[in-house]
Amino acid sequence: MPSKAMVITFDDGHIGNYELLPIIKKLNIPVTIFLCASIIDTNRQFWFQYDELPMSAEKLKKKKNNERLKILRKAGFDKNHEYDSASALQRKHIEEMRPYVNFQAHAMYHPIFPNCDDEEVRTEIFGTKEALENKFGLEINAIAYPNGDYCERTIRLSKEAGYQCGLTVEYGFNDLESDLFILKRLGLDDSYDKNELIAKVSGLWDFIKTRNGRKQTVGKTEKVVS
């Protein structure tokens, strides 16, 4: 592993990622984009971007998956509905970006894995790898857990599906001793200025925002590290 090695990652496969291609080409940046296999190359929408969410996306993330879907359907959201425009990368974008970007797996529809039942999470983890390999000819060896949330079941199924590593959003840095299925990342936002970027990349911000180095999100602190 090179000294101070870094990989830049983007989750979901938002269509706006395509606009980064000229910068990626110019700077020869190692970039990985984790794709939602049932949303890319369609006009489906990411559920958390729905304009008429009945509650915040963060609150919905805490619900059991079947309850979350029921709430969304009642609010008028159908995960298979085709809208007027695309929210995610299309096949033509992926093909153009492939020589410069490493595409990997995120999920099918972006549920929160620990909140899914056994059948749902198996379909998401196995299905996204199969779809990206068979429909798009991608070589899939990594999965980024949606929202960074995972549990022992998530890791077990990811290994069973044939992934070689899994990414969280746990704060910190990775080394040769890191668990390959609990890889850490430093989260950044489009709106940061240079000083905020430095604080984020150094890991200082995430350390301050955590409790004893643990991410504070959906309120689970047992074996589900989320």
Steps between C-alpha positions, in 0.01 A plus 500: 500500500650838401566760770196726559294306245150634440196393299212739435158334513147609411191309611174438311598585141329839477479637148699806605808279541532505122591869513817407690644300212710784350663562842560129554667477158710812548633414846507121457322458834423146624123508539248231588124549460266259679184442296138423588435233239120543477517880467784555252401499131137576593290804585433367849572727793701451819243471775677751727476766225121474471354851526205403718660290773256484794793525745872558477714246318697448821183398685400267217842334512423388856186312394484132416526470123144375442366782718711758314368377165142507630540860617652601166222332300239680709679827420484420128848360441545182296858377476433371146329811367668656195519880528547756224876520549778279635645535848776245449772431247384348172671224303654752259659686792634182657650383171674834446630511857615136524857559378551755779266392782475181703129413531396281792186392687285694744157333500198449279266768643707644789325358809675494838637146518463435876133603476422248223375148559719208391346464154512874427864547593608187314325628186668839536851369560498214250276669246703817455819305431324274251328789321811715469707210371243350263325812370794739490801269477662652809748315717351528848712425807394768752179616664432823688227445757215754450523774761809315625278277717582134542485206740650152522237371255596769247865398512420128483278538195747735329772238535260228384408705192865519399595855593859551610436803721227718649501872574338682791494868589670436832750776569871427473773372273582153367828309506619149416346372825152639431203266472426497127124487563499794743704749301481857629436817300512874561177666387508827303231734371483704179454824694825494702760774461874427516523524879205265551652261246830493693318433828301218342788332318715510814233302684466766771140590419373143504684428824328795667162392361531145632465352845815303581569463130157356420262646244180645646216440254209261515533431870627142497807439709511124540643271232347723235768769480289781362 
